[in-house]
Amino acid sequence: MRKSQRGVAIVLAMGIVALAAITATAIIVAQSTWTRQSELTADHSQAQSLVRVGVDWARAILSDDRVSSNVDHLQEPWALRLAPIPVENGEIAGFIEDQQGIFNLNNLVSGGRVDAFEVARFRRLLRILDLQDALADALIDWIDPDDVPSSGSGAEDGYYLALKSPYLTANRPLTDVSELALVRGFDNKVRARLRPFVTALPRSTQINVNTAPAEVLAATFDGMDIDAARALVVQRDRAYFISMADFTNRLPRKFTVPISGLALSSEYFIVTIQVAFGETQASGTALLTREGAGWPAVVWQKTL
């Protein structure tokens, strides 16, 4: 009997030792995981701080540019991509893009009223990109303040409320181009095709002819084909337009400068920053405006 009891005691003791070992291992693993998570969190926090530093770098570049020149073109320092710069335990890279070289979708509706001149431009851009110009009607209805479809291709609350996951039209200007995903007809393929040529700015803006791609320039002039616009861009790349008179003189003779909507300078820019720090990465974008004097302001900022 005593031998049996001793055997049970030994097995029990071994079980306790095994349990203690398992518990200790679990504690060590938990502490290791917590330490690792803390390190990654600290690295990510540092990376996000560097993103903010990058945005401030862009603001400084754009501020200096405004002091040195009232003409914005693609040969200026702000238009150069920042090669990855080593920092302690990582690197930072970034670039600035002019948002007035592309079509501002919020130009379609100004002061609550549809701007026929801008709508015609947008329809031409859609056709140049081999997209249905009826997309303009759906977007107008998304932005304008009324609940009356602009045409059979338009879409107001009635259309969106009938969807499987219903929602209402915005009835306000777009905040970001990504909002197009909610608008009738703007599927992934359409948005991908359109994305390099459109933006969403907080007010109506002019197109900077010194930074506009050929597609946007062609859409600006009724009857200008893409080849003529590309030839104009080739000229511009050799020597940017120093004045509207210079731009007018270099246009093919049959075209006249539109009454409004064109400029040689820009107020809105998007900066994109990418950071690698330790074993983590972070990125961010910010819409900057140089309206008024002083340091460029941040309209919105996104950090990942």
N, C-alpha and C positions, 0 to 999 in steps of 0.2 A: 504493500500500500504506500509505504514511504517512497519507494522508487517511482511509483506512478505519480505521486504528488510532485517529486523532484522534476520529473519529465514535463509535467504541466507547467511548473514554474519556469523551467528553462525555455519552453516554447513561448510562454507569456512574456518572458524577458526579451527574447529575440523579437517578438512582435512589437514590443514597446520601442526597442532600439530601431527597428525598421521604420516604425511610424515616426520616430523622432528624426530619422535621416530624411524621410520623405518631406516632413514639415520644414526641415532646415533647407532642403533643396528648393522647395516651393518659395520660401522666404528669399533665398538668394536670387532665384529667377525673377521674382516680383521686383526685388530691389534693382536688379540689372535692367529689367524692362522699364521701370520707372526712371532710372538714371538715363537710359537711352532715349526715352520719350522727352525727358527734360532737356537733353542735349539737342535733340531735333527741334523742339519748341524754341529753344534759345537761338539756334541757327536760323530758323524761319523768321523769328522776330528781327534778327539782325538783317536778314535778306530784305524784309519789308522796309526796314529803315533805309536801306540802300536804294530801294525803289523811290522812296520819297526824296532822297538826295538827288537821284537822277532827274526827277521832275523839276526840282529847283535848278539843276544845271540847265535844263531846257528853258526855263523862265529867264535865266541870266542871259543865255544866248539870244533869245528873242528880244529881250530888253536892249541889249547892245546893238542888235541889228536895227531896231527902230531909230536909235540915236544916229547911226551911221548912214541910213538911207531910207527914203520913202517909197522905194521900188523894191518889190520882193520877187526874186527869180531863183531858178534852180541851181545857179552857180554860187550862191551865197553859203556861208558857213553853216547856217541852220539846216540846210538841205543835205548836208553830208552825213552819212551814217557813222555813228560813233563805234569804232572797232572795240572789241572787248578790252577793257582796261583792268589790269590786275589790281586787286585790293587784298588786304590781309585775309587769308583763308578763302579767297574767292575771286570773282571778277564781275564787272558790270558793263553792259552794252545798251545802246539805245539809238533811237532815231526820231526825227520830227517830220510830220507831214502837213502840208498846207491844206486846210479844209475849204478854202475858197477857190481852189483850182478845180473842184468838182461840184456837181449840182446839189444845191441845198433843197431837200425835199420840202422843207417848211416854206419855201417860196411859193408853193402852189396856192396857199391860202394866206392872205395878208389882211390883217385887221378884220378877220371874220369873213372876208369876201374872197372868192376865187379869182386869182390873177390869170386872166386868159393868156397873156403874153408868156408867162412862165409855164403854164400848162402846155402851150404849143411847143415850147422848148423841150419839156420833159417827154412829150409824145415822140418828138423827133429822136431823142436819145434812146427811147425804147425801141424804135424801129431800127436804128443803127446797130443796136445790140441784138437784133433778131428776136425781140420780145413783143408781146401784144401791147399795142398802145392803149388798149382798153384798161390795162392795169392802172392807168392814171385816174380813171373814174373811181375805182375802189379806194385808192389812196386819198383822193379828194374827200370822199365821204367819211373816211376815218378821221380826217383832220378838221373838216369844217364843223361849225357849231350846230347845224340843223339836223333834222332827222328825215330829210327827203332825199332819196337816191338820185344822184346826178344823172344817171342813165340806166339802161338795162344791165350794164356791166358794173354799176355801182353797188354799194352794200352799206346799208345802215343797220340799226338795231335789229330789225326784223330778220335779217339774214343771220346774224351772229347768235341771236337767241334761239334759232332753230337748230343750231349745231348740237352734237352729242354732249359736248361740254360748253354750255352757253356762256356768253359774256356780252358786254356792251361795247359800242364804239368809243374811242377815246374822246372825240369832239374837241381836240386840242392839238397843238403842234407835237410832232414826234420829239421824244427826249433823246432817243438813240436809234440808230439804223436797225438794231436788233429787233425793235418793235415791229418791223415789217412782217415778222413771222406770224403776227396776229391778223394781218390784213388779207382779205380775200384774194386769192390768186398768187400771192407771193410765197410760193413753195421754196424748198431748199435750192432747187436748180435755178430758179429766177433770182433769188437773193444772191447766190454765188456769182451769177453773171453780172448783176447790177452793182455789187458791193464796191468794186474799185472806182466807181464813177459817181457815187452819191454820198451825201452826208446829211446830218440833221443838226442844224444850228439853232440857237434860241431866238433868232430874229431873221428877217429877210436879209440876204446878202448879195453882193455882186460877185461875178466870176472873174478871177484873176487870170488874164490871158497869158501871163508869163509862166504860169504853172499848170494850166489846164491841159489834160491829155487831148489827143486828136479827136476822140469820140465826143468829148464835151464841147470842143470848139466847133465841130461840125454841127452839133445840135443847136448851137447858138445862132447860126445863120441859116435861114430858110433857103434850101437849095444847095448848100455846100455839101459835097460828097466827102467821104472819108479820105480819099486820096489827096484832095486839095487841102484838107485839114492837116494831114501828115506832112505835106510839103511845107506848110506854114510852121509846123513844129520843128522841122529840120532847120529852117531859117532861124527860128528863135533859139535853138540850141547853139548855133554859131554866134549869135549876138541877140541878147534879150531885148525886148521892147522897152525903150527908154521913155516913151511918152505915148499917149493915145494917137497923136499925129503920126508917130513912127509906125504904130500898129496899123493904122488906116492905110498908110502908104504902101505897106507890104501885102495888103489884101489883094486878091484877084480883083480886077476892075469892076466886075459885075456885082460885087458885094459891097454893101454899105454898113457902117457900124450901127448896131441897134441903138434905139433912142436911149435906153438905159440898161443897166445890168452888168456892165463891164468895168474892170478896174485893173490897175497895175500893182496894187498892194493888197495885203491881207491882214485881217484882224484875228482870225481863228486858226488854231493849229492843234493837232493831236500829237502827243509825245508817247512813245512806247518804250518801256524800260524792261530789260531782262537781267536778272541777277542770279548768280550761283554763289552760295556761301556754305562752306563746309560740305555736307552731304545733302543740302536742300536747295531748292530753287524757288524763285518768286518772280512774278512779272506784274506789270501795272501799266495802265493807260490813263491819260488825263487830257481833257479838252481845255485848252488855254485860250484866253482872249487878251488882246493888247488894246482894247478900246480904252480911250482916255490916256492920261499920262501916268507914268510910274510903272511899277513892277507888274508884269502880266498876271492876271487873276486866273484861278482854277475854277472852271465852270462845273466840272464833275471829275471824279477820279475813281478808278477801279483798281483793286489790288488783289492778286491771287497768291 
